[in-house]
Amino acid sequence: MAATGKISMWTGSSASRADYTSLPTVEQVTKDIGYRPILIDTFENGYCFKKGNIIKNSFKDDNANVIEKFKSVSFDYQKNGDVVSFEQQKFNSKLIPSGDIIATVNGTNLYYVHYINKMVSDDYELTEQDKKDQASGKVVFSYDDSASQIDVSQVQSVNWNKDGIQYDLLQIDGKLSAGELADMAKEVINNRR
């Protein structure tokens, strides 16, 4: 079977322990993932670098054929126990930006995405309401064979693409508003590297 070129699945895996326990150098991350990252030690709102991971990603088509493989990084920033993940990835495949444009910074659109994620066991059967929620995009279902109960979380992110790199500031059950995440994104975009 040939790859259709249409991405239907994005998978990623990383080590269970952090690859970076202190802010790495630009040279170190460039060597690890193949392109220059943006590195921030502490955001203006007080979120500080906690740890980081290299992620091995692959895009697959409907037949589970790999379309593209690439590496990315995810850095966790923390303030009073609240975490924001700052992800950076570079790939050749074309993806349509998801979310609503909430701001434009120096010609770069910021997209805001929010949804409810329900982690369920592999044998979970969707109810009629589940199917409606999934179709509307309000709820995303994640499957985990070790899940013994339904785990519900609120997911929100601000994402953008600049100079061929996809950036994402992500919170799961976090304290920040869309505007506060957008302010962090503006800080990244205005970062002189």
FIKOLBA-920641 format. One record per residue: residue number from 1; chain; x, y, z of N, C-alpha, C in turn. Coordinates in steps of 0.02 Angstrom, whole numbers, plus 50000, padded with zeros to 5 digits. Each point is the difference from the previous one (the first is absolute). Example, Ala and Ser with C-alpha at 12.3 -4.5 7.8 and 13.67 -1.06 7.14 Angstrom:
REC    n  chain   n.c1   n.c2   n.c3  ca.c1  ca.c2  ca.c3   c.c1   c.c2   c.c3
REC    1      A  50660  49716  50390  49955  50059  50000  50045  50060  50000
REC    2      A  49982  50053  49964  50042  50059  50003  49961  50055  50037
//
This chain:
REC    n  chain   n.c1   n.c2   n.c3  ca.c1  ca.c2  ca.c3   c.c1   c.c2   c.c3
REC    1      A  50042  49940  50000  49958  50060  50000  50044  50063  50000
REC    2      A  49984  50046  49958  50038  50063  49997  49969  50050  50048
REC    3      A  50042  50044  50025  49974  50053  50044  49957  50047  49959
REC    4      A  49943  50020  50029  49954  50044  49964  50022  50072  50001
REC    5      A  50045  50016  50047  50022  50069  50007  49955  50040  50045
REC    6      A  49942  49973  50018  49953  50035  50044  50013  49976  50071
REC    7      A  50017  50047  50044  50016  49982  50069  49936  49986  50039
REC    8      A  49997  49940  50030  49941  49984  50041  50020  49989  50072
REC    9      A  50066  49992  50013  50022  49988  50069  50069  50031  50011
REC   10      A  50008  50030  50059  50064  50028  50020  50019  49966  50065
REC   11      A  50054  49961  50000  50023  49967  50060  50067  50029  50022
REC   12      A  50010  49999  50065  50063  50025  50027  50019  49960  50062
REC   13      A  50065  49990  50009  50023  49965  50060  50064  50034  50026
REC   14      A  50007  49997  50066  50059  50029  50031  50020  49956  50059
REC   15      A  50060  50013  50026  50024  49963  50059  49956  50017  50060
REC   16      A  49994  49953  50047  49959  50013  50059  50034  50049  50048
REC   17      A  50066  50004  49997  50034  50050  50040  50022  50058  49954
REC   18      A  50010  50058  50029  50016  50059  49961  50067  49994  49964
REC   19      A  50002  50022  49937  50064  50005  49964  50039  50061  50023
REC   20      A  49965  50052  50021  50032  50061  50024  49970  50017  50069
REC   21      A  50043  50007  50050  49976  50018  50067  50018  50073  50015
REC   22      A  50040  50031  49958  50013  50072  50003  49997  50024  49928
REC   23      A  49991  50065  49991  49992  50027  49933  50063  49984  49958
REC   24      A  49991  49962  49945  50058  49982  49959  50023  50060  49957
REC   25      A  50056  49990  49966  50024  50052  49954  49967  49991  49932
REC   26      A  50000  50053  49962  49973  49997  49931  50039  49947  49961
REC   27      A  50066  49997  50009  50041  49951  49964  49980  49928  50017
REC   28      A  49987  49988  50065  49982  49932  50022  49934  49978  49968
REC   29      A  49949  50043  50003  49934  49981  49973  50004  49994  49924
REC   30      A  50037  50045  49967  50007  49996  49927  50032  49933  49980
REC   31      A  50049  49978  50039  50033  49935  49987  49949  49943  50011
REC   32      A  49958  50006  50051  49952  49947  50017  49942  49994  49951
REC   33      A  49974  50057  49974  49940  49997  49958  50010  50023  49928
REC   34      A  50057  50032  49986  50015  50018  49931  49979  50070  49978
REC   35      A  49975  50041  50045  49984  50070  49984  50004  50042  50063
REC   36      A  50005  50066  49990  50009  50047  50056  49936  50012  50039
REC   37      A  50002  49989  50065  49941  50014  50042  50000  50072  50025
REC   38      A  49944  50020  50028  49998  50062  50040  50002  49978  50072
REC   39      A  50048  50027  50038  50008  49981  50069  49984  50059  50046
REC   40      A  49957  49988  50048  49982  50051  50050  50008  49968  50068
REC   41      A  50036  50034  50044  50010  49973  50067  49939  50014  50045
REC   42      A  49976  50063  49999  49942  50020  50040  49957  50048  49959
REC   43      A  49935  49986  49997  49954  50046  49966  49986  50060  50046
REC   44      A  49980  50055  49970  49986  50061  50039  49947  49989  50054
REC   45      A  49954  49952  49989  49947  49986  50049  50024  49954  50057
REC   46      A  50065  49983  50000  50027  49961  50056  50005  49925  49989
REC   47      A  49977  49974  49943  50007  49928  49987  50073  49985  49983
REC   48      A  50031  49955  50039  50072  49985  49994  50010  49931  49969
REC   49      A  50055  49994  49963  50019  49936  49970  50007  49947  50055
REC   50      A  49968  49942  49988  50003  49945  50048  50036  49939  49971
REC   51      A  49980  49980  49940  50031  49942  49967  49982  50000  49926
REC   52      A  50035  49958  49963  49986  49996  49928  50011  49930  49973
REC   53      A  49966  49984  49945  50007  49935  49968  50006  50006  49925
REC   54      A  50039  49955  49972  50003  49992  49927  49944  49951  49982
REC   55      A  49961  50016  49950  49944  49956  49980  50012  49975  49929
REC   56      A  49992  49934  49991  50005  49969  49934  49929  49995  49973
REC   57      A  49986  50034  49944  49933  50004  49972  49994  49963  49934
REC   58      A  49939  49979  49984  49987  49976  49932  49929  50018  49980
REC   59      A  49993  50018  49937  49934  50010  49969  49983  49936  49963
REC   60      A  49938  49976  50008  49978  49940  49965  49936  50014  49962
REC   61      A  49989  49961  49946  49939  50007  49961  49946  49952  50026
REC   62      A  49944  49996  49965  49943  49957  50022  50019  49927  50007
REC   63      A  50051  49979  49962  50022  49930  50001  50058  49988  50048
REC   64      A  50014  50049  50043  50054  49998  50049  50069  49998  49968
REC   65      A  50005  50021  49937  50065  50008  49967  50031  50065  50023
REC   66      A  50065  49999  50014  50035  50060  50022  50012  50046  49941
REC   67      A  49976  50063  50007  50010  50051  49949  50064  50039  50013
REC   68      A  50012  50015  50064  50059  50039  50018  50019  49987  50072
REC   69      A  50065  50000  50014  50027  49995  50068  50040  50063  50014
REC   70      A  49996  50025  50062  50038  50060  50019  50006  50003  50076
REC   71      A  50049  50040  50022  50009  50010  50072  49976  50069  50020
REC   72      A  49977  50005  50062  49978  50065  50027  50022  50003  50073
REC   73      A  49988  50058  50031  50014  50007  50071  49938  50027  50036
REC   74      A  49994  49980  50062  49947  50025  50043  50032  50020  50066
REC   75      A  49992  50064  50018  50027  50027  50062  49943  50016  50047
REC   76      A  50006  49978  50063  49950  50016  50051  50023  50059  50041
REC   77      A  49954  50049  50008  50011  50058  50042  49950  49997  50057
REC   78      A  50023  50019  50060  49957  49992  50059  49998  50063  50042
REC   79      A  49941  50012  50030  49992  50055  50048  49947  49978  50050
REC   80      A  50019  49996  50063  49954  49979  50054  49963  49935  49983
REC   81      A  50037  49952  49971  49970  49935  49984  49962  49997  49934
REC   82      A  49988  50058  49968  49964  50002  49936  50052  49994  49944
REC   83      A  49984  49958  49950  50048  49985  49947  49975  50024  49931
REC   84      A  50046  50028  49962  49989  50016  49929  50054  49964  49961
REC   85      A  49979  49963  49948  50049  49966  49957  50011  50044  49938
REC   86      A  50063  50010  49982  50019  50038  49941  50031  49951  49951
REC   87      A  49963  49986  49945  50022  49950  49952  50023  50033  49936
REC   88      A  50053  49972  49970  50027  50026  49937  50013  49941  49954
REC   89      A  49973  50003  49939  50009  49946  49953  50008  50026  49929
REC   90      A  50041  49965  49961  50011  50019  49930  49989  49938  49957
REC   91      A  49956  50006  49950  49986  49944  49956  49984  50026  49930
REC   92      A  50002  49956  49951  49988  50019  49930  49927  49996  49980
REC   93      A  49962  49957  50032  49929  49992  49983  49962  50065  50013
REC   94      A  49948  50011  49961  49959  50060  50009  49941  49984  50044
REC   95      A  49992  50038  50054  49943  49993  50044  49961  50065  50000
REC   96      A  49934  49994  50001  49957  50059  50004  49998  50021  50073
REC   97      A  50013  50065  50015  49998  50021  50069  49932  49986  50031
REC   98      A  50001  49979  50064  49936  49987  50033  49987  50055  50051
REC   99      A  49936  50013  50012  49981  50050  50050  49977  50065  49969
REC  100      A  49984  50047  50043  49977  50067  49980  50057  50050  50009
REC  101      A  50007  50044  49952  50052  50052  50006  49980  50047  50056
REC  102      A  50044  50006  50052  49984  50045  50056  50045  50061  50001
REC  103      A  50053  49999  49960  50045  50058  49996  50046  49991  49940
REC  104      A  50028  50056  49977  50051  49998  49949  50058  50042  50025
REC  105      A  50060  49970  50001  50060  50032  50026  50051  50004  49944
REC  106      A  50017  50061  49980  50050  50010  49947  49986  49956  49939
REC  107      A  49936  49996  49981  49980  49961  49941  49990  49926  50011
REC  108      A  50009  49977  50062  49992  49929  50017  49934  49990  50037
REC  109      A  49956  49958  49972  49935  49986  50032  50009  49952  50059
REC  110      A  49967  50016  50056  49997  49955  50058  49932  49967  49999
REC  111      A  50000  49933  50004  49938  49961  50000  49987  49972  50069
REC  112      A  49938  50007  50024  49981  49974  50065  49956  49938  49992
REC  113      A  50018  49947  50035  49962  49937  49998  49983  49982  50072
REC  114      A  49938  49978  50011  49982  49973  50066  49948  49946  49991
REC  115      A  50007  49948  50041  49954  49944  49996  50004  49959  50065
REC  116      A  49953  49955  50008  50000  49954  50056  50031  49935  49974
REC  117      A  50049  49973  50037  50029  49936  49982  49974  49947  50048
REC  118      A  49973  49946  49972  49977  49944  50041  50045  49940  49987
REC  119      A  50037  49980  50052  50043  49940  49996  49957  49941  50021
REC  120      A  49992  49951  49955  49957  49943  50013  50039  49935  49984
REC  121      A  49974  49945  50024  50032  49935  49986  49987  49981  49927
REC  122      A  50042  49954  49974  49994  49979  49930  49932  49971  49982
REC  123      A  49966  49969  50050  49936  49968  49986  49940  50046  50014
REC  124      A  50013  50063  50013  49946  50047  50014  49956  50010  49938
REC  125      A  49934  49998  50009  49954  50012  49944  49970  50069  50006
REC  126      A  50006  50039  49947  49974  50069  50000  49924  50000  50006
REC  127      A  49974  50043  50042  49927  50010  50006  49978  50045  49942
REC  128      A  49935  50009  49992  49975  50045  49948  50025  50071  50013
REC  129      A  50000  50022  50064  50024  50066  50018  50075  50007  49985
REC  130      A  50038  49946  50015  50072  50000  49985  50011  50011  49925
REC  131      A  49961  49966  49959  50008  50006  49927  49985  50071  49977
REC  132      A  49948  50031  50029  49983  50070  49982  50057  50047  50022
REC  133      A  50025  49990  50061  50054  50043  50026  50063  49993  49959
REC  134      A  50014  49938  49979  50060  49987  49960  49993  50032  49930
REC  135      A  49941  49993  49970  49989  50028  49934  50005  50076  50000
REC  136      A  49979  50031  50055  50002  50074  50004  50070  50026  50016
REC  137      A  50045  49954  50021  50068  50021  50019  50005  50023  50072
REC  138      A  49944  49998  50036  49999  50022  50069  50038  49953  50046
REC  139      A  49998  49935  49983  50033  49949  50039  50045  49958  49955
REC  140      A  50062  49987  50023  50046  49955  49966  50009  49940  50044
REC  141      A  49995  49940  49970  50008  49938  50039  50070  49973  49989
REC  142      A  50034  49983  50055  50065  49968  49999  49991  49931  50031
REC  143      A  50032  49951  49969  49992  49931  50023  50064  49974  50032
REC  144      A  49991  49967  50058  50056  49973  50037  49977  49934  50031
REC  145      A  50033  49946  49981  49977  49934  50024  50009  49992  50076
REC  146      A  50040  50044  50031  50008  49995  50073  49951  50045  50038
REC  147      A  49959  50037  49964  49952  50045  50033  49944  49959  50032
REC  148      A  49991  50009  50066  49948  49962  50034  49936  50041  50008
REC  149      A  50007  50066  49992  49941  50043  50005  50008  50056  49949
REC  150      A  49947  50037  49989  50002  50056  49953  50035  50059  50034
REC  151      A  50051  50026  49967  50038  50056  50027  49988  50060  49954
REC  152      A  49970  50053  50028  49982  50058  49960  50046  50059  50016
REC  153      A  50026  50033  49948  50042  50058  50011  49983  50055  49950
REC  154      A  50014  50062  50020  49990  50058  49957  50066  50015  49966
REC  155      A  50000  50003  49934  50061  50013  49963  49993  50065  49962
REC  156      A  50051  50042  50004  50000  50062  49961  50070  50013  49974
REC  157      A  50004  50032  49941  50066  50016  49974  49996  50060  49954
REC  158      A  50057  50033  49993  50010  50052  49950  50056  49975  49955
REC  159      A  49986  49996  49934  50051  49975  49954  50010  50048  49942
REC  160      A  50059  49997  49970  50017  50043  49944  50058  49969  49961
REC  161      A  50009  50024  49939  50054  49977  49957  50042  50060  49980
REC  162      A  50065  49996  50011  50045  50055  49981  50064  49971  49972
REC  163      A  50019  50023  49941  50061  49978  49967  50004  49923  49994
REC  164      A  49942  49970  49985  49998  49928  49988  50000  49956  50062
REC  165      A  49996  50031  50059  49998  49961  50062  49931  50011  50033
REC  166      A  49971  49946  50023  49936  50001  50034  50012  50006  50075
REC  167      A  49968  50050  50032  50007  50011  50072  49932  49990  50033
REC  168      A  50002  49977  50062  49938  49987  50037  50012  50012  50075
REC  169      A  49958  50040  50031  50000  50008  50072  49937  49965  50025
REC  170      A  50008  49948  50040  49946  49955  50017  49990  49995  50075
REC  171      A  49937  50001  50022  49984  49987  50071  49945  49948  50004
REC  172      A  50009  49955  50049  49949  49950  50016  49978  50015  50071
REC  173      A  49935  50015  50009  49972  50019  50065  50041  50057  50032
REC  174      A  50018  50049  49959  50043  50054  50023  49960  50060  50024
REC  175      A  50037  50050  50025  49970  50059  50030  49998  50061  49954
REC  176      A  50037  49996  49943  50005  50060  49957  49939  50009  49955
REC  177      A  49988  50062  49982  49947  50016  49952  50029  49997  49930
REC  178      A  49957  50002  49950  50023  50002  49930  50045  50060  49989
REC  179      A  49981  50058  50028  50039  50061  49992  50069  49994  50032
REC  180      A  50004  49967  50057  50065  49992  50034  50046  49953  49960
REC  181      A  49971  49947  49970  50039  49956  49957  50024  50039  49939
REC  182      A  49955  50042  49972  50018  50041  49941  50057  50048  50018
REC  183      A  49999  50028  50060  50055  50046  50021  50066  49962  50003
REC  184      A  50000  49937  50022  50061  49960  50001  50023  49987  49928
REC  185      A  49953  49988  49955  50017  49989  49929  50032  50063  49970
REC  186      A  49972  50058  50017  50029  50064  49975  50072  50007  50024
REC  187      A  50012  49980  50062  50067  50003  50028  50048  49956  49961
REC  188      A  49977  49939  49980  50041  49955  49960  50015  50031  49932
REC  189      A  49947  50026  49967  50008  50029  49933  50047  50059  50000
REC  190      A  49996  50041  50052  50042  50060  50005  50070  49985  50027
REC  191      A  50012  49936  50018  50065  49979  50027  50053  50007  49946
REC  192      A  50053  50036  50013  50055  50007  49953  50049  49943  50012
REC  193      A  50008  49958  49950  50047  49944  50012  50063  50007  49960
//
